[in-house]
Amino acid sequence: MAWTYLILAGAFEVVGVTGINLVVKEKRWQSYFVLFLGFLFSFGFLSLAMRTLPMGMSYAIWTGIGTVGGVLVGMLFYGEPKDWKRILFIGVIISAVLGLRLAS
């Protein structure tokens, strides 16, 4: 169950980061709501995961999921570049996260 919490924490981190982007673009209460709820759930699920999983590994995987998710949201919805180098290094991050999972 801890891994499910950790994946949810990473997914909600992406929601929180998307909220930051929304706040930068338009300072409406809905943007702040997305930002606040995204990080609230992200930290909540991260704390649940860390009851079982080691802190260092949890943090590394949480930030990895958030990084990859943030880059993918940027590329798919906000017109950020989709060059091969970005995709290659997304693959490296995913490989590292999977490696940490297999090593635990």
N, C-alpha and C positions, 0 to 999 in steps of 0.2 A: 504494500500500500504506500510505502514511503516514496517509491519511484513514481507512482501516480501523482502524489502530492508535488513532487519535484517538477514533473512535466507540466502540471497545472500552474505551478509558480512561474515557470518560464513563459508559459503562454500568456499569463496575466501581466508579466513584465512587458511583453510586446504591446499589450493593450495600454499599459501605462505610458510607454514611450510614444505610442500613437497619440495618446492624449496630450503629451508635451508638444508634439507637432501641431495638433489642433489648436492648442492654446497660443502658440506662436503665430499661427495664421489668423485666428479669429478668437478674440477673448470673450467668449460667451460662457454662460454658466454650464452648458452641456459639455463643453470642452474640458472645463475643470472637473466636472463630474466623472468623465471618462478617465482622466488623469488620476484622480483620487481613488476611484474604485479599482482601477487597474493595479495600482501599487498596493492598495490595502489588501486585495486578494492575493497578490503576488507574495508579499511579505508574510501573510497568514499561512499560505500553503508552504512557503519555504520553512517557516518555523515548525510546521508539522512534520515535514520531511526530515528536518535536522534532529528530531527526537530519536530517529533510528540511524540515519546516515551521518557519516563524519562531516564536520563543518567544511573543511577544505574542499572535499570532493563535491559536496552539495553546492557550494558557492561557485565553483568552476563550472559545473554543469548548468546551473541556473543562469549564469552570465552567458554561457555558450548558447543556450537556447534563446535567450533574449537577444543576443547579438545576431544570430542567424535570422531569427524572426523579424527583427527590426530592419535588417538589410533587405529581406524578401518583401516585406510590406512596402519599403521605400521603392524597390524596383518595380513591384507590381502595381502600386496605386499612386505613387508620387513622381513617377518619371525619372527615377535615379538610373544611372548607367547600368547596363546589363552586360558588360564586357566579360571575356572569358577569365580574366584574372580574378575578378570578384567571385565568380562562380567556383573557380578552382579553390580559393581560400575558404569559401563557405563549406566546400567538401572537406577541407582539412579540419575545420572546426567540428563538423559533424562526426568525422572519424575519431577525433579526440574524445568527444562526448561518448561515443559508442565504446571506445577503448576503456574509458573510465568505468563505464557500466559493466563491461566484461571483466574488468580487474577487481570489481567489488564482490 
